[in-house]
Amino acid sequence: MYDTHMSSHIPYENHSKQNLPQGKVKVTDLISRMNKEKKIEKKRNLALSLAAVSAATVFGIILTI
């Protein structure tokens, strides 16, 4: 007999570590995710600010030459 499931078809299974009822979210997980996002945003803002200051400095040096 042939298997009727296609290889790309994977039945949905709940792979979460905890068996939380659907719709429940741990607050600590949300806070952790929020803190990670804040760190990423700070790094992006720092990189953007550094690029802007560098561009302004280079432009200023070019104007003085």
Sequence and secondary structure as in RCSB ss.txt:
>XXXX:A:sequence
MYDTHMSSHIPYENHSKQNLPQGKVKVTDLISRMNKEKKIEKKRNLALSLAAVSAATVFGIILTI
>XXXX:A:secstr
    S TT        SS   TT   HHHHHHHHHHHHHHHHHHHHHHHHHHHHHHHHHHHHHH 
